[in-house]
Amino acid sequence: MRRTSSAGTALALAPLLALGLSLAACKKDAVPSEPIASASAEPVEDVTEAAPMTPEDWIRAHHKDAVSSDLGKLQYATAEVDLDGDGTPEVLVYLGGPMFCGTGGCNLAVLKRQDGDLIEVSETSVVQRPVGVLDSKSHGWRDLAVTVSGGGMAEGISRLRFTGRTYPTNASAEVSADAAPISKPLITEDALKPLD
């Protein structure tokens, strides 16, 4: 068996070492296929649009005390209908539970959609179900028809007329015991569900 000296091995490996170094130098000068982010680059803005506010979001934001009340569970029902004729439906939110209801009924909020948000137009107390709308209009908005009873008032239908800014704060404003029943209810007797 023939032995090679360490000097001979180093001499034999020299060409391989030179080749490896020259390849490494070529790689260093190569242009990368993807741009490299620099530390001075400005941050990219997140252009993801926020989801539109839901009626449940509105309830949580505007009635925190009622949502977290120890008196009982908040219940609600919603319906959508274009009240002002602009092609975008407004949202009716019937609020039930001990913070909103008495012997005369519960609260009904009317909300308008604006830039992904829900803006309160009105909140009317002593409203019973069913709740509907009429073909008649006041100041360009459809009149609401709500059932009223209890709390010492005769059972009937109340017409809630838009004032130009809001609907009445109390449903007993215009009650008619002789009014026809609401033909097409939007929020019915059995519509309430708990807010999770």
KABEL-V305418 format. One line per field, one symbol per residue. ss: DSSP state (H for helix, E for strand, C for the rest). burial: b if it has 24 or more other C-alpha atoms within 12 Angstrom, else e. A space follows every 50 residues. Layout:
ss=???
burial=???
//
This chain:
ss=CCCCCHHHHHHHHHHHHHHHHHHHHHHHHCCCCCCCCCCCCCCCCCCCCC CCCCHHHHHHHHCHHHHCCCCCCCEEEEEEECCCCCCCCEEEEEEECCCC CECCEEEEEEEEEECCEEEEEEEEEEEEEEEEEEEEEECCEEEEEEEEEE CCEEEEEEEECCCCCCCCCEHHHCEECCCCCCCCCCECCCCCEECC
burial=eeeeeeeeeeeeeeeeeeeeeeeeeeeeeeeeeeeeeeeeeeeeeeeeee eeebbbebbeeebeebbeeeeeebbbbbbbbbbbeeeeebbbbbbbbebb beebbbbbbbbbbeeeebbbbbbbbbbbbbbbbbeeeeeebbbbbbbbbe eebebbbbbbbbeeebbbbbbbebbeeeeebbeebbbeeeebeebe
//
